[in-house]
Amino acid sequence: MGVVDVRQPLGDDGEQRRERRAWHHDAQALHELAPDLPVLPGPLTEYRQMASFDWKQLRVLLEDPETLRVKMNLWRKLEADPMFAHPKATPSVEEQKRHVAVQLKRFVEINLIPREVHSWGYKNKTKFMMAVNAATASWNKNLSVKFGLGVSLFTNALLSLGTERHLPFYEAVWDNKFLFCLGMTEVGHGSNTKSVRTTATYDPKTQEFIIHTPDFEAAKCWAGNLGKTCTHAMLFAQLYTADSCHGLHAFLVPIRDPETLTPYPGVKVGDIGEKAGLNGIDNGFAMFDHFRIPRENLLNRTGDVTPDGEYESCFQNPEQILGAALENLLAGRVAISQESTHDLCAAVTIAVRYAAVRKQGSPRNSKEELSILEYPLHQWRLFPYVAAACSFKVFMDLFTDQYLEIVEQSYKGAEMKDITSMAAEVHAIVSAMKPLITWTCASALQESREACGGHGYLKSSMLGTMRADHDATVTYEGDNNVLSQQASNWVVRHWSLAKQGNSAALLDASPLGTLNFLLNAEDKLKKRFTGTSKTDVMNAHFVMASYEWLLCWLTKALDNQLQKLKSAGVDRFTARAEVQAFYAKPLALAYGENNVLCYFWEKIQTPGIPSEIKCVLERLLVLYGLWGIQRHFVIFYRGGYATGSQLADLVQEACQTVCNQLKPDIVAIVDAIAHPDAVVKSILGRSDGRIYDHLYDAFMSQQGHMERPAWWREVAAKPQSKL
């Protein structure tokens, strides 16, 4: 079973393989992008001295240096400005919203994003903005969400959905005159966007659209910035002309007077209340009572209405229009995946540094307690998440470049082979990766919190705050379970080509190569596990080949189930619902995991990587792959890939061995993916490793921490009468 490199790099003709450029670095870049860590002997020194490689070189290998430079520069500017200082105590919900709103105004005023960015090409501009968003999210997720929804995501969507007549809105946003929200979700409809019920009915007499909310279930809700601060909404509503519905379209709808923030008559708007996290964001609801807006406020790149009420569109049906509109929101899902990768890196940074310093237990007759990092159980709890963090960083770096290049070429009108297939594949990749990355990050945050014991429950550890704030990502910008359905639908659609052995058609359907595992699928399904030692499974060859079998089996099994239900007379909708839990969702997750492995494998093949770093990267790939195989054991046995206990025994043994091999390097690996201390903000995860000094400072800096409480009389024992 050979390792299949499934990456098909982007080229003008979609066929040429990407030229692999040799990796290189220079000393100045290392100094700028990887500032020196504390040099005095400290609690982490012993583990850092064990490392087999230079952590700085790994840092600039895992992420594009230019992107890293943007982030580092932004973090330095935020750290230097008192407006962006982190509060020492948790403010009230109202104060959190006020402070983040003021920070956003300051963020735009001081030109952290230079004006010339807006004249750059789509790819460079969007890549820069995504880097700013990810860095801002690591500093303050509330600020990044508020900025992302109200400024960057809005302006990106405006340029792609609107036309020249909407440019004044673009300028007003960057001049701090307007703040937008995205009005898609309704009380009664979220993921099923085509069924939202807000209406926009055209009145040819006044050349206006009448925006109306038929009932509370159709109220727009959860929109960030809508609760208290936005002046306008990019509102998605069903467009009607002369009693005909033309499907979902986007409109620019005024919400509040920009000078007074007073809602306009006909708009009932408010805040939805305190949430589990992200309370600096004023998520809101809005209802419209026959509220009128100018005809020109329709974003008309995909469809328009003439002054006399004739509807015009370059698409043939409403679903195509909806698809074109929502495709522009893919950038938001890519950005969320980037943010979550950052959160994952921060979580393992805290947990691994803490584990290296925290000592507990020792062998009999030993005078020294062991660091909990030495325990195999603790390694198994944390190291796979470190492998995931490194793998996701590489995937997001390479895939984001591909994605932005595709969009830029399409905007330029360049002739690209199979542009429709490419767009469908990109949508499938994003629909698999956003769930995989955000779910993995959520699990890592919980495991990291537990791995830090009681200290991890302190707010100053940051793990609880990160966990609460991250939690929203699994449902916003596309519910993870719904997105995974879209990914599995795309994959299984191509099983018939695999069954026919039509390799040419498969390659055409998957210009980026993420379906290459289906090439010669029937032959791959005949493979059986024959390993006899842990070395047989502790390599990339085994991992990649096993994932190919897994994906082929899951795709075939899903198709068989769908065909079986169809033969029984079950309608398509019901059939797809029946197969989601045990066929479609596992396929989507395995597809995402395989994409990560393949992109990571491609990165490892980059010429010029120092051998010691390449060795560490291969171990990380193997650990991530074995971790996934272990989670899919049921399918491997169910499908006949293995019988008996040999596969499970060897994989488990290999996992423990790879963890032990990575142990001397794990602190250096974390150093390579760690954010600066001012960004991580955790007393347990600082680069000097002095967790007990920082705990002491945290305990002693609490206001009134050693004073008698003002309410002591309410709980103190009552004086006893002497009578």
Secondary structure, DSSP 4 states (H G I P E B T S, - for coil): -PPP-------TTS-SPPP-PPP---HHHHHHHSPPPP-S--TTHHHHHH-SS-HHHHHHHHS-HHHHHHHHHHHHHHHH-GGGPPPSSPPPHHHHHHHHHHHHHHHHHTTSS-GGGGGS-HHHHHHHHHHHHHHHHHH-HHHHHHHIIIIIHHHHHHHHH--GGGHHHHHHHHTTS--EEEE--BSS-SS-GGG---EEEEETTTTEEEEE--SGGGSEEEETTTTTT-SEEEEEEEEEETTEEEEEEEEEEE-B-TTT-PBPTTEEEEE----SS-TTS--EEEEESSEEEEGGGB--SSEEE-TTS-EEESSSSHHHHHHHHHHTTHHHHHHHHHHHHHHHHHHHHHHHHHHHH-B----TT-SSPPBGGGSHHHHHHHHHHHHHHHHHHHHHHHHHHHHHHHHHHHHHT---TTHHHHHHHHHHHHHHHHHHHHHHHHHHHHHHHHHTGGGGGSGGGSHHHHHHHHGGGGTTTS-HHHHHHHHHHHHHTTHHHHHHT-HHHHHHH-TT-TTGGGTTHHHHHT------SGGGTSSHHHHHHHHHHHHHHHHHHHHHHHHHHHHTT--HHHHHHHHIIIIIHHHHHHHHHHHHHHHHHHHHT-TT--HHHHHHHHHHHHHHHHHHHHHTHHHHHHTTS--SSHHHHHHHHHHHHHHHHHGGGHHHHHHHHPPPHHHH--SSS-TT--HHHHHHHHHHTSTTTTSPPTTHHHHSPPPPP--
